[in-house]
Amino acid sequence: MALTGRTALVAALGALVVGLLLPSWAGIGAVCLPLLLAVLADLVLAAPVRTLRFERGGDTTVRLGDPVDVELSVTNPSGRPLRGRLRDAWAPSAWEPGTAVPGSRHTVTVPAGERRRLTTHLAPTRRGDHHAHRVTVRSLGPLGLAARQGSHQVPWTIRALPPFASRKHLPSRLARLRELDGRTSLLSRGQGTEFDSLREYLPGDDVRSIDWRASARRNTVAVRTWRPERDRHVLIVLDTGRTSAGRVGDAPRLDAALDAALLLAALATKAGDRVDLLAHDLHARRTVLGRSASEVLPAFTNAMATLEPALVQTDLRALTSATLRLAPHRSLIVLLTGLDADPIEEGLLPQLPLLTKRHEVVLASVADPRLDELAATRGTVQDVYGAAAAEQTRADRTRTAARLTRRGVTVLDSPPTALPPALADTYLALKAAGRL
């Protein structure tokens, strides 16, 4: 291994002094002196590290799970060529497992007065901001016997956005939305529909849609067609308290809630509705308000990227108050939270009349498919106890959902992969029924 920096210089001078001052070492000194002088000369001729200049470039955002490249420019202003190794250090979460060491190390050669560009390949494994630590350079001498080494702070941040895995469901839901917009008539008219046009009556049409005055003028039976109103307000409320930190599979419940929120936001903006976001536990953590249709998804993903569960009990009274402030007029309130009995019964149920009196309320919760597996397991005494606990948990969730339903709330309790399309389908059903 090559000596580095001051260590090589001290070792060479020390060995030289010992060889000259101690007669018994004269023979050894005569042999080692040329080698030590070579090491010292190699160290002196190595390009200096402290004067190197660095610049970064490349992407600053990436979808979680996708690769991203960060460019590092190295400028050598000295009169000696730089030959050596460079390590671009990042946090372990910025790499795919097992690739951090080879991906961060580069062999570098920069002639005197020139610049070279290096590329570091990252693949973040966690949402949020990933920061570059430092750049460490080992500058070798011409013989490779000694090296200068030093580190530089070259800041850069990569923000890993939510992966939005549920976007694969968006085309089919948009097709259903277009079908809904193009339907010849609705079976029932609600407060969320508006008059579209008149057409001739066809067998099977709802007789309540017949326009008798227009029929008299036309000498044919005419029916009114209705289409869902646009420019409705949808407020997505994320509970970021301790229940969102519970892991389902290998991800927290919050990640599944974010995925469902993104799919609903994408669908609702395509439907012409206004979509806002509130993330809340003890207080409001994130808000995204008043964005245009083209800005909603970028703003949502950016706000969600650094959102992490807080290990506190959500203040549902404060959450309700914040919701009512952000939705003063009739809106669709989508609350993404847990179905644990105690927080719902003690915190949410007393506040529900304030929400359901004016708004359409949907509560969506992430269910753990492991409960179904445990409930079906038999064999040992431990399995039986586990099955009993799972059945009790499922019964509590079912009972809590029934209490919410009786109070006018639409409740969804689905596994992580099924929750986003289920929430999108519920939104479309409310549109079709004229309840939004």
C-alpha positions as a Python dict, from the first residue, in 0.01 Angstrom:
ca = {
    (1, 'M'): (0, 0, 0),
    (2, 'A'): (136, 347, -86),
    (3, 'L'): (224, 589, 190),
    (4, 'T'): (20, 905, 202),
    (5, 'G'): (77, 1274, 269),
    (6, 'R'): (272, 1377, 576),
    (7, 'T'): (317, 1013, 682),
    (8, 'A'): (542, 943, 383),
    (9, 'L'): (742, 1261, 441),
    (10, 'V'): (796, 1192, 812),
    (11, 'A'): (887, 827, 746),
    (12, 'A'): (1143, 919, 479),
    (13, 'L'): (1311, 1190, 686),
    (14, 'G'): (1312, 974, 998),
    (15, 'A'): (1472, 679, 822),
    (16, 'L'): (1729, 910, 663),
    (17, 'V'): (1829, 1058, 999),
    (18, 'V'): (1856, 714, 1162),
    (19, 'G'): (2067, 580, 876),
    (20, 'L'): (2311, 872, 898),
    (21, 'L'): (2344, 897, 1276),
    (22, 'L'): (2368, 533, 1379),
    (23, 'P'): (2683, 358, 1247),
    (24, 'S'): (2540, 13, 1305),
    (25, 'W'): (2266, 97, 1059),
    (26, 'A'): (2501, 231, 796),
    (27, 'G'): (2460, -75, 575),
    (28, 'I'): (2085, -66, 598),
    (29, 'G'): (2087, 307, 535),
    (30, 'A'): (2301, 266, 224),
    (31, 'V'): (2044, 23, 85),
    (32, 'C'): (1731, 205, 193),
    (33, 'L'): (1848, 558, 126),
    (34, 'P'): (1783, 550, -252),
    (35, 'L'): (1438, 402, -189),
    (36, 'L'): (1354, 660, 72),
    (37, 'L'): (1472, 940, -153),
    (38, 'A'): (1255, 797, -431),
    (39, 'V'): (952, 796, -199),
    (40, 'L'): (1023, 1152, -96),
    (41, 'A'): (1064, 1265, -456),
    (42, 'D'): (745, 1082, -554),
    (43, 'L'): (557, 1262, -280),
    (44, 'V'): (692, 1600, -385),
    (45, 'L'): (603, 1542, -751),
    (46, 'A'): (246, 1431, -677),
    (47, 'A'): (-15, 1690, -772),
    (48, 'P'): (-137, 1894, -473),
    (49, 'V'): (-485, 1805, -346),
    (50, 'R'): (-584, 2119, -163),
    (51, 'T'): (-582, 2338, -473),
    (52, 'L'): (-815, 2113, -673),
    (53, 'R'): (-1147, 2271, -769),
    (54, 'F'): (-1476, 2081, -794),
    (55, 'E'): (-1815, 2154, -945),
    (56, 'R'): (-2128, 1940, -949),
    (57, 'G'): (-2408, 1909, -1200),
    (58, 'G'): (-2684, 1677, -1310),
    (59, 'D'): (-3028, 1587, -1180),
    (60, 'T'): (-3166, 1705, -847),
    (61, 'T'): (-3480, 1489, -835),
    (62, 'V'): (-3557, 1126, -913),
    (63, 'R'): (-3845, 886, -865),
    (64, 'L'): (-3773, 642, -585),
    (65, 'G'): (-3629, 325, -736),
    (66, 'D'): (-3503, 491, -1054),
    (67, 'P'): (-3133, 553, -1124),
    (68, 'V'): (-2989, 904, -1135),
    (69, 'D'): (-2651, 1040, -1245),
    (70, 'V'): (-2455, 1313, -1067),
    (71, 'E'): (-2165, 1475, -1252),
    (72, 'L'): (-1849, 1591, -1075),
    (73, 'S'): (-1600, 1819, -1255),
    (74, 'V'): (-1240, 1810, -1129),
    (75, 'T'): (-1011, 2101, -1224),
    (76, 'N'): (-636, 2072, -1166),
    (77, 'P'): (-486, 2425, -1158),
    (78, 'S'): (-137, 2310, -1056),
    (79, 'G'): (158, 2255, -1286),
    (80, 'R'): (173, 1881, -1211),
    (81, 'P'): (-61, 1616, -1356),
    (82, 'L'): (-309, 1454, -1120),
    (83, 'R'): (-310, 1073, -1119),
    (84, 'G'): (-488, 879, -850),
    (85, 'R'): (-818, 771, -699),
    (86, 'L'): (-1129, 970, -608),
    (87, 'R'): (-1415, 874, -377),
    (88, 'D'): (-1747, 1057, -406),
    (89, 'A'): (-1911, 976, -73),
    (90, 'W'): (-2292, 970, -31),
    (91, 'A'): (-2523, 831, 235),
    (92, 'P'): (-2583, 453, 209),
    (93, 'S'): (-2952, 513, 129),
    (94, 'A'): (-2849, 682, -198),
    (95, 'W'): (-2727, 352, -343),
    (96, 'E'): (-2870, 21, -441),
    (97, 'P'): (-2768, -243, -184),
    (98, 'G'): (-2417, -372, -252),
    (99, 'T'): (-2318, -105, -507),
    (100, 'A'): (-2207, 186, -284),
    (101, 'V'): (-1835, 110, -273),
    (102, 'P'): (-1765, 46, -644),
    (103, 'G'): (-2010, 315, -754),
    (104, 'S'): (-1845, 590, -552),
    (105, 'R'): (-1480, 528, -649),
    (106, 'H'): (-1318, 655, -964),
    (107, 'T'): (-974, 637, -1121),
    (108, 'V'): (-887, 991, -1225),
    (109, 'T'): (-622, 1146, -1448),
    (110, 'V'): (-626, 1523, -1495),
    (111, 'P'): (-337, 1689, -1684),
    (112, 'A'): (-196, 2012, -1545),
    (113, 'G'): (-431, 2306, -1597),
    (114, 'E'): (-713, 2090, -1736),
    (115, 'R'): (-1051, 1962, -1620),
    (116, 'R'): (-1216, 1620, -1627),
    (117, 'R'): (-1573, 1515, -1564),
    (118, 'L'): (-1674, 1209, -1362),
    (119, 'T'): (-2021, 1052, -1326),
    (120, 'T'): (-2150, 890, -1010),
    (121, 'H'): (-2450, 658, -1055),
    (122, 'L'): (-2702, 669, -770),
    (123, 'A'): (-3024, 477, -703),
    (124, 'P'): (-3191, 604, -381),
    (125, 'T'): (-3369, 343, -170),
    (126, 'R'): (-3561, 586, 53),
    (127, 'R'): (-3779, 890, -7),
    (128, 'G'): (-3644, 1228, 87),
    (129, 'D'): (-3328, 1433, 45),
    (130, 'H'): (-2994, 1258, -2),
    (131, 'H'): (-2685, 1474, 52),
    (132, 'A'): (-2332, 1435, -76),
    (133, 'H'): (-2084, 1400, 210),
    (134, 'R'): (-1738, 1482, 77),
    (135, 'V'): (-1500, 1413, -209),
    (136, 'T'): (-1173, 1246, -107),
    (137, 'V'): (-880, 1245, -352),
    (138, 'R'): (-560, 1042, -331),
    (139, 'S'): (-299, 1196, -565),
    (140, 'L'): (-23, 950, -655),
    (141, 'G'): (332, 1043, -750),
    (142, 'P'): (485, 935, -1082),
    (143, 'L'): (626, 613, -932),
    (144, 'G'): (316, 528, -728),
    (145, 'L'): (521, 496, -408),
    (146, 'A'): (360, 780, -215),
    (147, 'A'): (45, 991, -237),
    (148, 'R'): (-110, 1310, -112),
    (149, 'Q'): (-465, 1274, 24),
    (150, 'G'): (-727, 1528, 116),
    (151, 'S'): (-1104, 1586, 127),
    (152, 'H'): (-1328, 1860, -6),
    (153, 'Q'): (-1688, 1948, 73),
    (154, 'V'): (-1879, 1959, -256),
    (155, 'P'): (-2248, 1989, -161),
    (156, 'W'): (-2528, 1846, -373),
    (157, 'T'): (-2874, 1716, -291),
    (158, 'I'): (-3083, 1454, -467),
    (159, 'R'): (-3451, 1449, -373),
    (160, 'A'): (-3612, 1105, -408),
    (161, 'L'): (-3981, 1155, -491),
    (162, 'P'): (-4258, 904, -416),
    (163, 'P'): (-4250, 630, -680),
    (164, 'F'): (-4620, 669, -780),
    (165, 'A'): (-4647, 298, -856),
    (166, 'S'): (-5026, 327, -890),
    (167, 'R'): (-4999, 542, -1205),
    (168, 'K'): (-5046, 218, -1400),
    (169, 'H'): (-5413, 236, -1293),
    (170, 'L'): (-5461, 588, -1429),
    (171, 'P'): (-5536, 507, -1798),
    (172, 'S'): (-5823, 271, -1713),
    (173, 'R'): (-5974, 522, -1468),
    (174, 'L'): (-5942, 804, -1720),
    (175, 'A'): (-6128, 587, -1971),
    (176, 'R'): (-6407, 542, -1718),
    (177, 'L'): (-6406, 915, -1654),
    (178, 'R'): (-6446, 986, -2025),
    (179, 'E'): (-6727, 734, -2036),
    (180, 'L'): (-6890, 906, -1741),
    (181, 'D'): (-6859, 1247, -1907),
    (182, 'G'): (-7003, 1109, -2229),
    (183, 'R'): (-7294, 916, -2089),
    (184, 'T'): (-7625, 1000, -2254),
    (185, 'S'): (-7801, 1036, -1922),
    (186, 'L'): (-7759, 969, -1556),
    (187, 'L'): (-7992, 732, -1377),
    (188, 'S'): (-8042, 986, -1100),
    (189, 'R'): (-7973, 1354, -1069),
    (190, 'G'): (-7784, 1481, -769),
    (191, 'Q'): (-7638, 1809, -651),
    (192, 'G'): (-7316, 1729, -831),
    (193, 'T'): (-7459, 1729, -1186),
    (194, 'E'): (-7542, 2004, -1431),
    (195, 'F'): (-7755, 2023, -1744),
    (196, 'D'): (-7576, 1923, -2064),
    (197, 'S'): (-7815, 1891, -2361),
    (198, 'L'): (-8141, 1749, -2496),
    (199, 'R'): (-8182, 1439, -2705),
    (200, 'E'): (-8457, 1204, -2817),
    (201, 'Y'): (-8592, 956, -2564),
    (202, 'L'): (-8460, 600, -2589),
    (203, 'P'): (-8607, 290, -2423),
    (204, 'G'): (-8453, 246, -2082),
    (205, 'D'): (-8405, 618, -2010),
    (206, 'D'): (-8518, 746, -1672),
    (207, 'V'): (-8861, 903, -1718),
    (208, 'R'): (-8765, 1171, -1466),
    (209, 'S'): (-8524, 1307, -1727),
    (210, 'I'): (-8804, 1383, -1976),
    (211, 'D'): (-8838, 1754, -2059),
    (212, 'W'): (-9212, 1789, -2130),
    (213, 'R'): (-9193, 2147, -2261),
    (214, 'A'): (-8917, 2061, -2507),
    (215, 'S'): (-9111, 1748, -2606),
    (216, 'A'): (-9419, 1957, -2688),
    (217, 'R'): (-9214, 2190, -2905),
    (218, 'R'): (-9042, 1905, -3087),
    (219, 'N'): (-9339, 1669, -3123),
    (220, 'T'): (-9103, 1401, -2990),
    (221, 'V'): (-9018, 1290, -2640),
    (222, 'A'): (-8699, 1474, -2537),
    (223, 'V'): (-8487, 1394, -2234),
    (224, 'R'): (-8240, 1611, -2051),
    (225, 'T'): (-7886, 1480, -2023),
    (226, 'W'): (-7666, 1567, -1730),
    (227, 'R'): (-7296, 1557, -1680),
    (228, 'P'): (-7087, 1574, -1365),
    (229, 'E'): (-6997, 1925, -1258),
    (230, 'R'): (-6640, 2035, -1290),
    (231, 'D'): (-6441, 2267, -1069),
    (232, 'R'): (-6542, 2079, -755),
    (233, 'H'): (-6308, 2090, -456),
    (234, 'V'): (-6123, 1780, -335),
    (235, 'L'): (-5918, 1806, -15),
    (236, 'I'): (-5686, 1513, 57),
    (237, 'V'): (-5593, 1492, 426),
    (238, 'L'): (-5295, 1276, 527),
    (239, 'D'): (-5269, 1161, 887),
    (240, 'T'): (-4894, 1160, 955),
    (241, 'G'): (-4919, 1050, 1318),
    (242, 'R'): (-4792, 726, 1471),
    (243, 'T'): (-5048, 503, 1299),
    (244, 'S'): (-4895, 598, 963),
    (245, 'A'): (-4557, 469, 1082),
    (246, 'G'): (-4678, 110, 1114),
    (247, 'R'): (-4513, -109, 852),
    (248, 'V'): (-4717, -318, 612),
    (249, 'G'): (-4479, -549, 434),
    (250, 'D'): (-4150, -362, 407),
    (251, 'A'): (-4290, -7, 386),
    (252, 'P'): (-4475, 222, 630),
    (253, 'R'): (-4847, 278, 587),
    (254, 'L'): (-4775, 639, 495),
    (255, 'D'): (-4612, 532, 168),
    (256, 'A'): (-4927, 351, 55),
    (257, 'A'): (-5136, 654, 154),
    (258, 'L'): (-4911, 881, -54),
    (259, 'D'): (-4952, 652, -354),
    (260, 'A'): (-5331, 657, -320),
    (261, 'A'): (-5330, 1036, -283),
    (262, 'L'): (-5126, 1080, -601),
    (263, 'L'): (-5357, 863, -809),
    (264, 'L'): (-5665, 1045, -682),
    (265, 'A'): (-5503, 1384, -745),
    (266, 'A'): (-5411, 1287, -1101),
    (267, 'L'): (-5763, 1161, -1172),
    (268, 'A'): (-5944, 1453, -1011),
    (269, 'T'): (-5739, 1714, -1196),
    (270, 'K'): (-5819, 1537, -1525),
    (271, 'A'): (-6186, 1557, -1424),
    (272, 'G'): (-6156, 1934, -1392),
    (273, 'D'): (-6170, 1944, -1011),
    (274, 'R'): (-5949, 2149, -780),
    (275, 'V'): (-5730, 1937, -553),
    (276, 'D'): (-5555, 2049, -233),
    (277, 'L'): (-5342, 1862, 18),
    (278, 'L'): (-5310, 1876, 396),
    (279, 'A'): (-5067, 1661, 597),
    (280, 'H'): (-5130, 1682, 971),
    (281, 'D'): (-5044, 1518, 1305),
    (282, 'L'): (-5017, 1754, 1604),
    (283, 'H'): (-5009, 2043, 1359),
    (284, 'A'): (-5008, 2097, 984),
    (285, 'R'): (-4692, 1949, 836),
    (286, 'R'): (-4750, 2021, 466),
    (287, 'T'): (-5011, 2209, 266),
    (288, 'V'): (-5047, 2238, -109),
    (289, 'L'): (-5320, 2484, -201),
    (290, 'G'): (-5453, 2660, -508),
    (291, 'R'): (-5234, 2496, -771),
    (292, 'S'): (-5336, 2477, -1135),
    (293, 'A'): (-5406, 2141, -1294),
    (294, 'S'): (-5058, 2120, -1448),
    (295, 'E'): (-4890, 2207, -1115),
    (296, 'V'): (-5080, 1973, -882),
    (297, 'L'): (-4882, 1651, -930),
    (298, 'P'): (-4535, 1816, -923),
    (299, 'A'): (-4632, 2012, -611),
    (300, 'F'): (-4778, 1703, -441),
    (301, 'T'): (-4477, 1482, -511),
    (302, 'N'): (-4233, 1750, -397),
    (303, 'A'): (-4426, 1809, -74),
    (304, 'M'): (-4456, 1435, -6),
    (305, 'A'): (-4091, 1355, -73),
    (306, 'T'): (-3963, 1460, 270),
    (307, 'L'): (-4278, 1371, 464),
    (308, 'E'): (-4211, 1117, 739),
    (309, 'P'): (-4441, 975, 1010),
    (310, 'A'): (-4425, 1143, 1348),
    (311, 'L'): (-4434, 911, 1650),
    (312, 'V'): (-4711, 1109, 1819),
    (313, 'Q'): (-5085, 1067, 1854),
    (314, 'T'): (-5259, 1278, 1589),
    (315, 'D'): (-5467, 1563, 1726),
    (316, 'L'): (-5787, 1488, 1535),
    (317, 'R'): (-5961, 1795, 1678),
    (318, 'A'): (-5690, 2020, 1534),
    (319, 'L'): (-5694, 1819, 1210),
    (320, 'T'): (-6069, 1875, 1177),
    (321, 'S'): (-6035, 2246, 1243),
    (322, 'A'): (-5760, 2276, 981),
    (323, 'T'): (-5974, 2081, 733),
    (324, 'L'): (-6273, 2311, 783),
    (325, 'R'): (-6053, 2619, 735),
    (326, 'L'): (-5919, 2487, 405),
    (327, 'A'): (-6262, 2371, 283),
    (328, 'P'): (-6514, 2646, 369),
    (329, 'H'): (-6754, 2531, 95),
    (330, 'R'): (-6889, 2190, 5),
    (331, 'S'): (-6601, 1959, -84),
    (332, 'L'): (-6494, 1599, -102),
    (333, 'I'): (-6280, 1534, 206),
    (334, 'V'): (-6057, 1228, 170),
    (335, 'L'): (-5900, 1135, 503),
    (336, 'L'): (-5616, 885, 478),
    (337, 'T'): (-5573, 750, 830),
    (338, 'G'): (-5592, 431, 1034),
    (339, 'L'): (-5897, 237, 1151),
    (340, 'D'): (-5773, 183, 1505),
    (341, 'A'): (-6074, 186, 1734),
    (342, 'D'): (-5950, 413, 2015),
    (343, 'P'): (-5829, 711, 1807),
    (344, 'I'): (-6138, 697, 1586),
    (345, 'E'): (-6390, 669, 1869),
    (346, 'E'): (-6224, 920, 2100),
    (347, 'G'): (-6089, 1167, 1846),
    (348, 'L'): (-6272, 1149, 1512),
    (349, 'L'): (-6631, 1046, 1592),
    (350, 'P'): (-6703, 1355, 1805),
    (351, 'Q'): (-6576, 1575, 1520),
    (352, 'L'): (-6758, 1397, 1237),
    (353, 'P'): (-7082, 1601, 1246),
    (354, 'L'): (-6876, 1913, 1167),
    (355, 'L'): (-6744, 1745, 852),
    (356, 'T'): (-7043, 1545, 726),
    (357, 'K'): (-7286, 1834, 774),
    (358, 'R'): (-7131, 2021, 482),
    (359, 'H'): (-6894, 1783, 305),
    (360, 'E'): (-6879, 1441, 145),
    (361, 'V'): (-6631, 1243, 357),
    (362, 'V'): (-6428, 939, 254),
    (363, 'L'): (-6198, 763, 502),
    (364, 'A'): (-5935, 539, 343),
    (365, 'S'): (-5720, 310, 554),
    (366, 'V'): (-5431, 77, 469),
    (367, 'A'): (-5512, -280, 570),
    (368, 'D'): (-5245, -536, 654),
    (369, 'P'): (-5284, -853, 441),
    (370, 'R'): (-5080, -1033, 707),
    (371, 'L'): (-5394, -1033, 925),
    (372, 'D'): (-5573, -1259, 677),
    (373, 'E'): (-5276, -1494, 669),
    (374, 'L'): (-5257, -1513, 1048),
    (375, 'A'): (-5632, -1563, 1082),
    (376, 'A'): (-5616, -1865, 849),
    (377, 'T'): (-5314, -2025, 1020),
    (378, 'R'): (-5362, -2334, 1236),
    (379, 'G'): (-5135, -2608, 1361),
    (380, 'T'): (-4961, -2507, 1681),
    (381, 'V'): (-5086, -2342, 1996),
    (382, 'Q'): (-4892, -2029, 1901),
    (383, 'D'): (-5063, -2026, 1559),
    (384, 'V'): (-5405, -2050, 1724),
    (385, 'Y'): (-5332, -1756, 1953),
    (386, 'G'): (-5205, -1558, 1654),
    (387, 'A'): (-5521, -1640, 1457),
    (388, 'A'): (-5739, -1531, 1748),
    (389, 'A'): (-5555, -1199, 1778),
    (390, 'A'): (-5586, -1142, 1403),
    (391, 'E'): (-5959, -1215, 1410),
    (392, 'Q'): (-6004, -975, 1701),
    (393, 'T'): (-5817, -701, 1513),
    (394, 'R'): (-6023, -756, 1198),
    (395, 'A'): (-6347, -750, 1400),
    (396, 'D'): (-6246, -422, 1566),
    (397, 'R'): (-6170, -264, 1230),
    (398, 'T'): (-6499, -387, 1084),
    (399, 'R'): (-6692, -252, 1382),
    (400, 'T'): (-6517, 85, 1359),
    (401, 'A'): (-6588, 105, 985),
    (402, 'A'): (-6957, 28, 1048),
    (403, 'R'): (-6983, 309, 1301),
    (404, 'L'): (-6831, 553, 1055),
    (405, 'T'): (-7061, 435, 775),
    (406, 'R'): (-7369, 493, 990),
    (407, 'R'): (-7255, 851, 1032),
    (408, 'G'): (-7238, 912, 657),
    (409, 'V'): (-6872, 835, 590),
    (410, 'T'): (-6762, 620, 297),
    (411, 'V'): (-6500, 381, 439),
    (412, 'L'): (-6229, 196, 247),
    (413, 'D'): (-6006, -62, 414),
    (414, 'S'): (-5776, -216, 154),
    (415, 'P'): (-5420, -355, 128),
    (416, 'P'): (-5147, -118, 4),
    (417, 'T'): (-5161, -220, -363),
    (418, 'A'): (-5543, -223, -372),
    (419, 'L'): (-5608, 104, -191),
    (420, 'P'): (-5515, 350, -471),
    (421, 'P'): (-5748, 198, -737),
    (422, 'A'): (-6022, 149, -476),
    (423, 'L'): (-6004, 516, -382),
    (424, 'A'): (-6010, 619, -749),
    (425, 'D'): (-6314, 398, -808),
    (426, 'T'): (-6492, 553, -509),
    (427, 'Y'): (-6428, 901, -649),
    (428, 'L'): (-6575, 799, -985),
    (429, 'A'): (-6877, 640, -814),
    (430, 'L'): (-6944, 961, -621),
    (431, 'K'): (-6920, 1156, -946),
    (432, 'A'): (-7160, 923, -1121),
    (433, 'A'): (-7409, 940, -833),
    (434, 'G'): (-7404, 1320, -830),
    (435, 'R'): (-7272, 1336, -473),
    (436, 'L'): (-6975, 1554, -566),
}
